[in-house]
Amino acid sequence: SACFAVNAMTSEDQKEFHLYLFDSPRLEQNGDTIKLNTKKIFALLAYLLVTDSTHSRDHLATLLWPESSTESSRSLLRNALSILRKVIGDGFIVADRETVTLGEKSVVWVDTDEFAALLSDCDAHPHEEEDGCERCFPLAEQAIGLYSGSFLQDFSVGRSAEFDGWMLEISEALALRVHSGYRLVCNTLQKRGSFAESLVFGRRWLQLDEFNEEAHRELMRGYAESGDKPKAIRQFMHCKELLVSELEIEPDG
C-alpha cells in the first residue's frame, strides 16, 4: 500500500540501532558504529535477528563454538548474551536455562528485513512483470539500493561449518530476490522510455553477476530500444563469449 511505502522509507530513522548485513557488516547506534567484543557476538546478534525464532542454548553454543566443550561453549554463550543485553537493552534477549529468543527486537532496524519487506510488497501487488509497475517502482528501487553487497560478505567466525552453511543459504536466497527488484526497475524504466536510466540499472545489475543472462538481455534491449543496435549486438557477443568460455554453455534465445 501507499502507507507501507511511506513507513518503509522512514523506518530506518525511527530505530535507535541499525544492523547492516549486506556488504560490510556493522552495528550502529544513532549513526555511531558499535564495536562488539568479538565477531562471534556479532554473528549471534545477526543469527537471532535474521532467524527470529526460539533456539536452544545448546544449538547456539555449538553453532558458534563447535570446538569448545559443552561447558565452555555454554559459558561463552552466556557472556555473549550478557554483552548484547548491555549494548541493546535488558529486554532485547529473553532467555531461560534452556532457550534463547528475542524480546524487544523492534529497537533494531535490519537492512535485510527492510529489503525483504519492500520486495514482498511488490510481489503482493498485481502487475504484469514484463511491463514493470509504477506503483512498485520506488519500493524496488529502494530495495536494490539496500543491496550494497552479498549477505555478510567476507565475514567469518572461524571453524563453524554449520554457521558458514547458514550464511551461504541466506546469501543465495537474498541474491535471488535482488534480481526481481532489478527486473521490475528496468522494465518500468523501459516502459517509460527512459532507456538511458534503464541502462544505468542494467549495468549495476550485471555487476552483481557477470554471468547473469537476464541482466545482459536487459542491456541489449535498452541499447536496441534507444537506437544503438551496434551496442546491443556487442553486448550479445560479450554475453555469448563469457558463457561459452567460462561455463561452456550457449546463451538462451
Accessible surface in RSA format (square Angstrom, percent):
REM  Atomic radii and reference values for relative SASA: ProtOr
REM  Chains: A
REM  Algorithm: Lee & Richards
REM  Probe-radius: 1.40
REM  Slices: 20
REM RES _ NUM      All-atoms   Total-Side   Main-Chain    Non-polar    All polar
REM                ABS   REL    ABS   REL    ABS   REL    ABS   REL    ABS   REL
RES SER A   1    73.05  61.7  52.17  69.6  20.88  48.1  52.07 110.9  20.98  29.4
RES ALA A   2    84.23  77.4  69.08 106.6  15.16  34.5  76.69 108.0   7.54  20.0
RES CYS A   3    83.74  63.3  73.80  82.3   9.94  23.4  34.32  87.0  49.42  53.3
RES PHE A   4    59.57  29.8  56.83  35.2   2.74   7.1  59.18  35.9   0.39   1.1
RES ALA A   5    18.81  17.3  18.81  29.0   0.00   0.0  18.81  26.5   0.00   0.0
RES VAL A   6    96.54  63.5  94.11  85.2   2.43   5.9  96.54  83.9   0.00   0.0
RES ASN A   7    79.68  54.9  78.35  75.7   1.33   3.2  21.07  50.7  58.61  56.7
RES ALA A   8     5.26   4.8   0.59   0.9   4.68  10.6   4.47   6.3   0.80   2.1
RES MET A   9    96.93  50.2  74.28  49.2  22.64  53.9  42.87  36.4  54.06  71.6
RES THR A  10    54.59  38.8  54.59  55.3   0.00   0.0  51.14  68.7   3.45   5.2
RES SER A  11    21.01  17.8  21.01  28.0   0.00   0.0  21.01  44.7   0.00   0.0
RES GLU A  12    52.72  30.3  52.72  39.9   0.00   0.0  10.36  20.0  42.37  34.6
RES ASP A  13   122.82  86.0  91.87  91.4  30.95  73.2  32.15  75.7  90.66  90.4
RES GLN A  14   134.05  75.0  96.54  70.6  37.51  89.3  42.63  90.7  91.41  69.3
RES LYS A  15    60.63  29.6  51.29  31.5   9.35  22.3  21.33  19.2  39.30  41.9
RES GLU A  16    74.84  43.0  67.04  50.7   7.80  18.6  23.56  45.6  51.28  41.9
RES PHE A  17     3.85   1.9   3.85   2.4   0.00   0.0   3.85   2.3   0.00   0.0
RES HIS A  18    23.00  12.6  23.00  16.0   0.00   0.0  19.75  20.4   3.25   3.8
RES LEU A  19     0.00   0.0   0.00   0.0   0.00   0.0   0.00   0.0   0.00   0.0
RES TYR A  20    34.33  16.0  34.33  19.5   0.00   0.0  22.20  16.7  12.13  15.0
RES LEU A  21     0.00   0.0   0.00   0.0   0.00   0.0   0.00   0.0   0.00   0.0
RES PHE A  22     2.72   1.4   0.41   0.3   2.31   6.0   0.41   0.3   2.31   6.6
RES ASP A  23    45.11  31.6  44.83  44.6   0.29   0.7   2.72   6.4  42.39  42.3
RES SER A  24    69.22  58.5  65.43  87.3   3.79   8.7  37.60  80.1  31.62  44.3
RES PRO A  25    36.30  26.5  15.77  14.4  20.54  74.6  15.77  13.0  20.54 127.6
RES ARG A  26    86.30  36.2  81.95  41.8   4.35  10.4  31.75  43.4  54.55  33.1
RES LEU A  27     1.13   0.6   0.15   0.1   0.98   2.5   0.15   0.1   0.98   2.6
RES GLU A  28    25.90  14.9  25.75  19.5   0.16   0.4   0.05   0.1  25.86  21.1
RES GLN A  29    56.12  31.4  53.67  39.2   2.45   5.8   6.04  12.8  50.08  38.0
RES ASN A  30   111.93  77.2  78.81  76.2  33.12  79.7  37.66  90.6  74.28  71.8
RES GLY A  31    55.58  68.5   0.00   N/A  55.58  68.5  28.91  79.3  26.68  59.8
RES ASP A  32   102.30  71.7  99.32  98.9   2.99   7.1  28.08  66.1  74.22  74.0
RES THR A  33    70.86  50.4  44.30  44.9  26.57  63.3  25.86  34.7  45.00  68.0
RES ILE A  34    35.52  20.2  25.59  19.1   9.94  23.9  29.06  20.9   6.46  17.5
RES LYS A  35   180.50  88.1 154.12  94.6  26.38  62.8 103.82  93.4  76.69  81.7
RES LEU A  36    24.99  13.9   3.77   2.7  21.22  53.3   4.41   3.1  20.57  55.4
RES ASN A  37   112.38  77.5  74.35  71.8  38.03  91.6  20.76  50.0  91.62  88.6
RES THR A  38    71.32  50.7  61.19  62.0  10.13  24.2  67.49  90.7   3.83   5.8
RES LYS A  39   116.69  56.9 108.80  66.8   7.89  18.8  74.84  67.4  41.85  44.6
RES LYS A  40    46.57  22.7  46.55  28.6   0.02   0.0  24.30  21.9  22.27  23.7
RES ILE A  41     4.69   2.7   4.69   3.5   0.00   0.0   4.69   3.4   0.00   0.0
RES PHE A  42    19.15   9.6  19.15  11.9   0.00   0.0  19.15  11.6   0.00   0.0
RES ALA A  43     0.00   0.0   0.00   0.0   0.00   0.0   0.00   0.0   0.00   0.0
RES LEU A  44     0.09   0.0   0.09   0.1   0.00   0.0   0.09   0.1   0.00   0.0
RES LEU A  45     0.00   0.0   0.00   0.0   0.00   0.0   0.00   0.0   0.00   0.0
RES ALA A  46     0.06   0.1   0.06   0.1   0.00   0.0   0.06   0.1   0.00   0.0
RES TYR A  47    16.67   7.8  16.67   9.5   0.00   0.0   0.47   0.3  16.21  20.0
RES LEU A  48     0.25   0.1   0.16   0.1   0.09   0.2   0.16   0.1   0.09   0.2
RES LEU A  49     7.06   3.9   3.65   2.6   3.41   8.6   3.70   2.6   3.36   9.1
RES VAL A  50    35.39  23.3  14.33  13.0  21.07  50.8  14.64  12.7  20.76  56.3
RES THR A  51    41.86  29.8  16.95  17.2  24.91  59.4  24.26  32.6  17.59  26.6
RES ASP A  52    72.11  50.5  52.59  52.3  19.52  46.2  13.06  30.7  59.06  58.9
RES SER A  53    52.21  44.1  42.31  56.5   9.91  22.8  41.77  89.0  10.44  14.6
RES THR A  54    83.60  59.5  58.53  59.3  25.07  59.7  36.35  48.8  47.25  71.4
RES HIS A  55    22.47  12.3  18.14  12.6   4.33  11.1  14.96  15.4   7.52   8.7
RES SER A  56    50.23  42.4  43.52  58.1   6.71  15.5  34.63  73.7  15.60  21.9
RES ARG A  57    29.81  12.5  29.75  15.2   0.06   0.2   4.97   6.8  24.84  15.1
RES ASP A  58    68.67  48.1  66.86  66.5   1.81   4.3  26.38  62.1  42.29  42.2
RES HIS A  59    52.66  28.8  46.49  32.3   6.17  15.8  35.23  36.3  17.43  20.3
RES LEU A  60     0.00   0.0   0.00   0.0   0.00   0.0   0.00   0.0   0.00   0.0
RES ALA A  61     0.85   0.8   0.85   1.3   0.00   0.0   0.85   1.2   0.00   0.0
RES THR A  62    73.60  52.3  69.92  70.9   3.67   8.8  59.34  79.7  14.25  21.5
RES LEU A  63     1.18   0.7   1.15   0.8   0.02   0.1   1.15   0.8   0.02   0.1
RES LEU A  64     0.02   0.0   0.02   0.0   0.00   0.0   0.02   0.0   0.00   0.0
RES TRP A  65    23.36   9.4  20.75  10.0   2.60   6.1  14.44   7.7   8.91  14.5
RES PRO A  66    61.49  44.8  32.52  29.6  28.97 105.3  34.26  28.3  27.23 169.2
RES GLU A  67   128.32  73.7  89.40  67.6  38.92  92.7  49.75  96.2  78.57  64.2
RES SER A  68    43.90  37.1  21.45  28.6  22.44  51.7   8.72  18.6  35.18  49.3
RES SER A  69    71.68  60.6  53.08  70.8  18.60  42.8  55.66 118.5  16.01  22.4
RES THR A  70    95.29  67.8  87.33  88.5   7.96  19.0  52.31  70.3  42.98  65.0
RES GLU A  71   144.83  83.2 136.20 103.0   8.64  20.6  55.12 106.6  89.72  73.2
RES SER A  72    47.67  40.3  40.86  54.5   6.80  15.7  26.31  56.0  21.36  29.9
RES SER A  73     1.96   1.7   1.96   2.6   0.00   0.0   0.32   0.7   1.64   2.3
RES ARG A  74    51.53  21.6  51.28  26.1   0.25   0.6  16.86  23.0  34.67  21.0
RES SER A  75    49.54  41.9  47.23  63.0   2.30   5.3  12.72  27.1  36.82  51.6
RES LEU A  76    68.77  38.3  66.54  47.6   2.24   5.6  67.31  47.3   1.46   3.9
RES LEU A  77     0.30   0.2   0.30   0.2   0.00   0.0   0.30   0.2   0.00   0.0
RES ARG A  78   128.13  53.8 122.32  62.4   5.81  13.8  53.41  73.0  74.72  45.3
RES ASN A  79    81.25  56.0  74.60  72.1   6.65  16.0  21.87  52.6  59.38  57.4
RES ALA A  80     0.83   0.8   0.83   1.3   0.00   0.0   0.83   1.2   0.00   0.0
RES LEU A  81     1.75   1.0   1.75   1.3   0.00   0.0   1.75   1.2   0.00   0.0
RES SER A  82    40.48  34.2  38.76  51.7   1.72   4.0  21.66  46.1  18.82  26.4
RES ILE A  83    22.46  12.8  22.36  16.7   0.10   0.2  22.46  16.2   0.00   0.0
RES LEU A  84     0.00   0.0   0.00   0.0   0.00   0.0   0.00   0.0   0.00   0.0
RES ARG A  85    66.05  27.7  64.73  33.0   1.32   3.1  21.55  29.5  44.49  27.0
RES LYS A  86   166.98  81.5 131.61  80.8  35.37  84.2  87.88  79.1  79.10  84.3
RES VAL A  87    43.28  28.5  24.88  22.5  18.40  44.3  31.06  27.0  12.22  33.1
RES ILE A  88    16.66   9.5   0.05   0.0  16.61  40.0   0.88   0.6  15.78  42.8
RES GLY A  89    28.85  35.6   0.00   N/A  28.85  35.6  28.55  78.3   0.30   0.7
RES ASP A  90   120.67  84.5 105.68 105.2  14.99  35.5  35.94  84.6  84.73  84.5
RES GLY A  91    27.42  33.8   0.00   N/A  27.42  33.8  20.60  56.5   6.82  15.3
RES PHE A  92     1.79   0.9   1.17   0.7   0.62   1.6   1.18   0.7   0.61   1.7
RES ILE A  93     5.50   3.1   0.00   0.0   5.50  13.3   0.00   0.0   5.50  14.9
RES VAL A  94    80.79  53.2  76.53  69.3   4.26  10.3  79.44  69.0   1.35   3.7
RES ALA A  95    32.36  29.8   0.76   1.2  31.60  71.9   2.83   4.0  29.53  78.2
RES ASP A  96    83.81  58.7  72.89  72.6  10.92  25.8  46.10 108.5  37.71  37.6
RES ARG A  97   200.47  84.2 192.62  98.2   7.84  18.7  79.08 108.1 121.38  73.6
RES GLU A  98   102.11  58.6 101.58  76.8   0.53   1.3  52.54 101.6  49.57  40.5
RES THR A  99    48.51  34.5  48.50  49.2   0.01   0.0  35.03  47.0  13.48  20.4
RES VAL A 100     0.18   0.1   0.00   0.0   0.18   0.4   0.18   0.2   0.00   0.0
RES THR A 101    38.39  27.3  38.34  38.9   0.05   0.1  25.63  34.4  12.76  19.3
RES LEU A 102    21.73  12.1   3.32   2.4  18.41  46.3   3.32   2.3  18.41  49.6
RES GLY A 103    33.40  41.2   0.00   N/A  33.40  41.2  14.07  38.6  19.33  43.3
RES GLU A 104   105.57  60.6  99.94  75.6   5.63  13.4  39.13  75.7  66.44  54.2
RES LYS A 105    77.61  37.9  74.92  46.0   2.69   6.4  43.70  39.3  33.91  36.1
RES SER A 106    74.96  63.3  64.62  86.2  10.35  23.8  45.21  96.3  29.75  41.7
RES VAL A 107    48.07  31.6  43.30  39.2   4.77  11.5  48.07  41.8   0.00   0.0
RES VAL A 108     9.36   6.2   0.00   0.0   9.36  22.6   0.00   0.0   9.36  25.4
RES TRP A 109     9.79   3.9   7.28   3.5   2.51   5.9   9.79   5.2   0.00   0.0
RES VAL A 110     4.78   3.1   1.45   1.3   3.33   8.0   1.45   1.3   3.33   9.0
RES ASP A 111     3.53   2.5   3.53   3.5   0.00   0.0   0.88   2.1   2.64   2.6
RES THR A 112     8.15   5.8   6.46   6.5   1.70   4.0   6.11   8.2   2.05   3.1
RES ASP A 113    68.11  47.7  61.15  60.9   6.97  16.5  27.53  64.8  40.58  40.5
RES GLU A 114    19.47  11.2  16.68  12.6   2.79   6.7   3.26   6.3  16.21  13.2
RES PHE A 115     0.08   0.0   0.08   0.0   0.00   0.0   0.08   0.0   0.00   0.0
RES ALA A 116    39.03  35.9  38.88  60.0   0.14   0.3  39.03  55.0   0.00   0.0
RES ALA A 117    40.55  37.3  30.52  47.1  10.04  22.8  37.78  53.2   2.77   7.3
RES LEU A 118     0.40   0.2   0.40   0.3   0.00   0.0   0.40   0.3   0.00   0.0
RES LEU A 119     2.92   1.6   2.79   2.0   0.14   0.3   2.79   2.0   0.14   0.4
RES SER A 120    58.46  49.4  53.37  71.2   5.08  11.7  31.20  66.4  27.26  38.2
RES ASP A 121    25.03  17.5  18.36  18.3   6.67  15.8   9.05  21.3  15.98  15.9
RES CYS A 122     4.69   3.5   4.06   4.5   0.63   1.5   4.40  11.2   0.29   0.3
RES ASP A 123    93.84  65.7  60.41  60.1  33.44  79.1  33.25  78.3  60.59  60.4
RES ALA A 124    85.70  78.8  49.37  76.2  36.33  82.6  61.53  86.6  24.18  64.0
RES HIS A 125    55.87  30.5  47.44  33.0   8.43  21.6  31.03  32.0  24.84  28.9
RES PRO A 126   117.44  85.6  93.64  85.4  23.80  86.5 105.70  87.3  11.74  73.0
RES HIS A 127    61.75  33.7  25.53  17.7  36.22  92.7  23.98  24.7  37.76  43.9
RES GLU A 128   109.99  63.1 104.81  79.3   5.18  12.3  35.42  68.5  74.57  60.9
RES GLU A 129   102.75  59.0  97.57  73.8   5.19  12.3  33.23  64.3  69.53  56.8
RES GLU A 130   110.01  63.2  99.74  75.5  10.27  24.4  55.89 108.1  54.12  44.2
RES ASP A 131    54.90  38.5  50.05  49.8   4.84  11.5  11.10  26.1  43.79  43.7
RES GLY A 132     5.26   6.5   0.00   N/A   5.26   6.5   0.28   0.8   4.98  11.2
RES CYS A 133    14.08  10.6   5.99   6.7   8.09  19.0   7.91  20.0   6.17   6.7
RES GLU A 134   100.58  57.7  86.37  65.3  14.20  33.8  65.93 127.5  34.65  28.3
RES ARG A 135    81.67  34.3  61.46  31.3  20.21  48.1  56.49  77.2  25.18  15.3
RES CYS A 136     0.00   0.0   0.00   0.0   0.00   0.0   0.00   0.0   0.00   0.0
RES PHE A 137    15.70   7.9  15.70   9.7   0.00   0.0  15.70   9.5   0.00   0.0
RES PRO A 138    48.98  35.7  46.03  42.0   2.94  10.7  46.64  38.5   2.33  14.5
RES LEU A 139     1.43   0.8   1.43   1.0   0.00   0.0   1.43   1.0   0.00   0.0
RES ALA A 140     0.17   0.2   0.17   0.3   0.00   0.0   0.17   0.2   0.00   0.0
RES GLU A 141    65.04  37.3  61.69  46.7   3.35   8.0  16.24  31.4  48.81  39.8
RES GLN A 142    47.55  26.6  36.80  26.9  10.75  25.6  31.16  66.3  16.39  12.4
RES ALA A 143     0.00   0.0   0.00   0.0   0.00   0.0   0.00   0.0   0.00   0.0
RES ILE A 144     1.35   0.8   0.10   0.1   1.25   3.0   0.10   0.1   1.25   3.4
RES GLY A 145    49.15  60.6   0.00   N/A  49.15  60.6  25.72  70.6  23.43  52.5
RES LEU A 146    34.34  19.1  26.28  18.8   8.06  20.3  29.56  20.8   4.78  12.9
RES TYR A 147    18.46   8.6   9.11   5.2   9.35  24.3   2.96   2.2  15.50  19.1
RES SER A 148    75.82  64.1  42.77  57.1  33.06  76.1  42.23  89.9  33.59  47.1
RES GLY A 149     9.70  12.0   0.00   N/A   9.70  12.0   9.70  26.6   0.00   0.0
RES SER A 150    37.72  31.9  35.82  47.8   1.91   4.4  22.83  48.6  14.90  20.9
RES PHE A 151     6.85   3.4   0.04   0.0   6.81  17.7   0.04   0.0   6.81  19.5
RES LEU A 152     4.67   2.6   0.00   0.0   4.67  11.7   0.00   0.0   4.67  12.6
RES GLN A 153    68.81  38.5  59.53  43.5   9.29  22.1  17.09  36.4  51.72  39.2
RES ASP A 154   137.47  96.3  93.63  93.2  43.85 103.7  42.86 100.9  94.61  94.4
RES PHE A 155    19.95  10.0   9.56   5.9  10.39  27.0  11.65   7.1   8.30  23.7
RES SER A 156    53.31  45.1  49.83  66.5   3.48   8.0  35.23  75.0  18.09  25.3
RES VAL A 157    10.41   6.9   0.00   0.0  10.41  25.1   4.35   3.8   6.06  16.4
RES GLY A 158    44.31  54.6   0.00   N/A  44.31  54.6  35.72  98.0   8.59  19.2
RES ARG A 159   189.57  79.6 170.99  87.2  18.58  44.2  62.96  86.0 126.61  76.7
RES SER A 160     3.18   2.7   1.03   1.4   2.15   4.9   1.22   2.6   1.96   2.7
RES ALA A 161    91.08  83.7  69.98 108.0  21.10  48.0  74.70 105.2  16.38  43.4
RES GLU A 162    96.83  55.6  82.38  62.3  14.45  34.4  49.52  95.8  47.31  38.6
RES PHE A 163     0.00   0.0   0.00   0.0   0.00   0.0   0.00   0.0   0.00   0.0
RES ASP A 164    57.21  40.1  52.84  52.6   4.37  10.3  24.47  57.6  32.74  32.7
RES GLY A 165    37.72  46.5   0.00   N/A  37.72  46.5  31.92  87.6   5.80  13.0
RES TRP A 166    31.53  12.7  26.76  13.0   4.77  11.2  26.15  13.9   5.38   8.7
RES MET A 167    21.66  11.2  21.32  14.1   0.33   0.8  21.23  18.0   0.43   0.6
RES LEU A 168   107.84  60.1 104.00  74.4   3.84   9.7 107.47  75.5   0.37   1.0
RES GLU A 169   115.69  66.4 109.77  83.0   5.92  14.1  37.18  71.9  78.51  64.1
RES ILE A 170    37.24  21.2  37.24  27.7   0.00   0.0  37.24  26.8   0.00   0.0
RES SER A 171    21.01  17.8  20.79  27.7   0.22   0.5   5.74  12.2  15.27  21.4
RES GLU A 172   100.07  57.5  96.67  73.1   3.40   8.1  38.43  74.3  61.65  50.3
RES ALA A 173    51.06  47.0  44.87  69.2   6.20  14.1  49.24  69.3   1.83   4.8
RES LEU A 174    17.85   9.9  17.85  12.8   0.00   0.0  17.85  12.5   0.00   0.0
RES ALA A 175    33.51  30.8  33.51  51.7   0.00   0.0  33.51  47.2   0.00   0.0
RES LEU A 176   129.59  72.2 120.09  85.9   9.51  23.9 120.30  84.5   9.30  25.0
RES ARG A 177    64.54  27.1  63.27  32.3   1.26   3.0  40.90  55.9  23.63  14.3
RES VAL A 178     1.37   0.9   1.37   1.2   0.00   0.0   1.37   1.2   0.00   0.0
RES HIS A 179    31.49  17.2  31.49  21.9   0.00   0.0  16.94  17.5  14.55  16.9
RES SER A 180    29.08  24.6  23.64  31.5   5.44  12.5  22.97  48.9   6.11   8.6
RES GLY A 181     0.48   0.6   0.00   N/A   0.48   0.6   0.48   1.3   0.00   0.0
RES TYR A 182     6.34   3.0   6.34   3.6   0.00   0.0   0.34   0.3   6.01   7.4
RES ARG A 183    48.07  20.2  48.07  24.5   0.00   0.0   9.51  13.0  38.56  23.4
RES LEU A 184    14.53   8.1  13.66   9.8   0.87   2.2  14.30  10.0   0.23   0.6
RES VAL A 185     0.00   0.0   0.00   0.0   0.00   0.0   0.00   0.0   0.00   0.0
RES CYS A 186     0.34   0.3   0.34   0.4   0.00   0.0   0.00   0.0   0.34   0.4
RES ASN A 187     8.48   5.8   7.20   7.0   1.29   3.1   0.00   0.0   8.48   8.2
RES THR A 188     1.94   1.4   1.92   1.9   0.02   0.0   1.92   2.6   0.02   0.0
RES LEU A 189     0.00   0.0   0.00   0.0   0.00   0.0   0.00   0.0   0.00   0.0
RES GLN A 190    17.47   9.8   7.61   5.6   9.87  23.5   6.80  14.5  10.67   8.1
RES LYS A 191   141.79  69.2 110.69  67.9  31.10  74.0  74.40  67.0  67.38  71.8
RES ARG A 192   113.54  47.7  71.78  36.6  41.76  99.4  40.14  54.9  73.40  44.5
RES GLY A 193    39.79  49.1   0.00   N/A  39.79  49.1  18.71  51.3  21.08  47.2
RES SER A 194    36.32  30.7  26.19  34.9  10.13  23.3  15.73  33.5  20.58  28.8
RES PHE A 195    44.22  22.1  41.96  26.0   2.25   5.9  41.96  25.4   2.25   6.4
RES ALA A 196    79.38  73.0  70.24 108.4   9.14  20.8  73.38 103.3   6.00  15.9
RES GLU A 197    75.62  43.4  70.56  53.4   5.06  12.1  28.43  55.0  47.19  38.5
RES SER A 198     2.49   2.1   0.17   0.2   2.32   5.3   0.08   0.2   2.41   3.4
RES LEU A 199    15.32   8.5  14.81  10.6   0.50   1.3  15.32  10.8   0.00   0.0
RES VAL A 200    77.58  51.0  75.65  68.5   1.93   4.7  76.75  66.7   0.83   2.3
RES PHE A 201    12.51   6.3  12.51   7.8   0.00   0.0  12.51   7.6   0.00   0.0
RES GLY A 202     0.52   0.6   0.00   N/A   0.52   0.6   0.52   1.4   0.00   0.0
RES ARG A 203   102.58  43.1 100.14  51.0   2.44   5.8  52.55  71.8  50.03  30.3
RES ARG A 204    87.95  36.9  85.45  43.6   2.50   5.9  37.32  51.0  50.63  30.7
RES TRP A 205     0.00   0.0   0.00   0.0   0.00   0.0   0.00   0.0   0.00   0.0
RES LEU A 206    24.94  13.9  23.90  17.1   1.04   2.6  23.90  16.8   1.04   2.8
RES GLN A 207   153.23  85.7 115.75  84.6  37.48  89.2  44.34  94.4 108.89  82.6
RES LEU A 208    68.62  38.2  34.99  25.0  33.62  84.5  38.08  26.7  30.53  82.2
RES ASP A 209    56.74  39.7  50.69  50.5   6.05  14.3  19.02  44.8  37.72  37.6
RES GLU A 210    90.19  51.8  86.20  65.2   3.99   9.5  27.44  53.1  62.75  51.2
RES PHE A 211    60.23  30.1  50.55  31.3   9.69  25.2  50.55  30.6   9.69  27.7
RES ASN A 212    17.75  12.2  11.82  11.4   5.93  14.3   7.54  18.2  10.20   9.9
RES GLU A 213    33.62  19.3  29.30  22.2   4.32  10.3  12.82  24.8  20.80  17.0
RES GLU A 214    44.15  25.3  42.47  32.1   1.68   4.0  15.04  29.1  29.11  23.8
RES ALA A 215     0.00   0.0   0.00   0.0   0.00   0.0   0.00   0.0   0.00   0.0
RES HIS A 216     0.82   0.5   0.82   0.6   0.00   0.0   0.18   0.2   0.64   0.7
RES ARG A 217   108.50  45.6 105.17  53.6   3.33   7.9  53.47  73.1  55.03  33.4
RES GLU A 218    17.95  10.3  15.20  11.5   2.75   6.6   2.99   5.8  14.96  12.2
RES LEU A 219     4.50   2.5   4.16   3.0   0.33   0.8   4.50   3.2   0.00   0.0
RES MET A 220    32.35  16.8  31.78  21.0   0.57   1.4  16.39  13.9  15.97  21.2
RES ARG A 221    93.56  39.3  87.66  44.7   5.91  14.1  47.63  65.1  45.94  27.8
RES GLY A 222     0.00   0.0   0.00   N/A   0.00   0.0   0.00   0.0   0.00   0.0
RES TYR A 223    20.30   9.5  20.30  11.6   0.00   0.0   5.88   4.4  14.42  17.8
RES ALA A 224    33.39  30.7  26.57  41.0   6.81  15.5  26.87  37.8   6.52  17.3
RES GLU A 225   102.33  58.7  78.36  59.3  23.97  57.1  11.89  23.0  90.44  73.8
RES SER A 226    59.40  50.2  23.10  30.8  36.30  83.6  26.34  56.1  33.06  46.3
RES GLY A 227    59.32  73.2   0.00   N/A  59.32  73.2  31.04  85.2  28.28  63.3
RES ASP A 228    48.53  34.0  45.19  45.0   3.34   7.9  17.96  42.3  30.57  30.5
RES LYS A 229   123.88  60.4 123.76  75.9   0.12   0.3  71.04  63.9  52.84  56.3
RES PRO A 230    77.78  56.7  73.09  66.6   4.69  17.0  77.15  63.7   0.63   3.9
RES LYS A 231    84.76  41.4  83.08  51.0   1.68   4.0  36.44  32.8  48.32  51.5
RES ALA A 232    11.87  10.9  10.04  15.5   1.83   4.2  10.41  14.7   1.45   3.9
RES ILE A 233   108.60  61.8 106.08  79.0   2.52   6.1 108.59  78.2   0.01   0.0
RES ARG A 234   140.33  58.9 135.00  68.8   5.33  12.7  71.02  97.1  69.30  42.0
RES GLN A 235    22.94  12.8  20.58  15.0   2.36   5.6   2.02   4.3  20.92  15.9
RES PHE A 236    69.15  34.6  69.15  42.8   0.00   0.0  69.15  41.9   0.00   0.0
RES MET A 237   101.89  52.8 100.23  66.3   1.66   4.0  85.85  73.0  16.05  21.3
RES HIS A 238    90.72  49.6  86.60  60.2   4.11  10.5  57.93  59.7  32.79  38.2
RES CYS A 239     1.44   1.1   1.44   1.6   0.00   0.0   0.00   0.0   1.44   1.6
RES LYS A 240    73.36  35.8  73.36  45.0   0.00   0.0  21.06  19.0  52.30  55.7
RES GLU A 241   120.14  69.0 113.61  86.0   6.53  15.6  40.18  77.7  79.96  65.3
RES LEU A 242    23.69  13.2  22.76  16.3   0.94   2.4  23.61  16.6   0.08   0.2
RES LEU A 243     2.19   1.2   2.19   1.6   0.00   0.0   2.19   1.5   0.00   0.0
RES VAL A 244    62.82  41.3  59.09  53.5   3.73   9.0  59.09  51.3   3.73  10.1
RES SER A 245    76.39  64.6  41.45  55.3  34.94  80.5  44.27  94.3  32.12  45.0
RES GLU A 246   108.55  62.3  81.57  61.7  26.98  64.2   7.82  15.1 100.73  82.2
RES LEU A 247    84.33  47.0  63.98  45.8  20.35  51.2  68.57  48.2  15.76  42.4
RES GLU A 248   149.69  85.9 123.18  93.2  26.51  63.1  40.07  77.5 109.62  89.5
RES ILE A 249    82.51  47.0  75.76  56.4   6.75  16.3  82.37  59.3   0.14   0.4
RES GLU A 250   109.08  62.6  94.96  71.8  14.12  33.6  58.66 113.5  50.43  41.2
RES PRO A 251    18.70  13.6   6.60   6.0  12.10  44.0   6.60   5.5  12.10  75.2
RES ASP A 252   103.15  72.3  92.17  91.7  10.98  26.0  27.45  64.6  75.70  75.5
RES GLY A 253   108.05 133.2   0.00   N/A 108.05 133.2  79.99 219.5  28.06  62.9
END  Absolute sums over single chains surface
CHAIN  1 A    12874.7      10514.6       2360.1       6852.4       6022.3
END  Absolute sums over all chains
TOTAL         12874.7      10514.6       2360.1       6852.4       6022.3
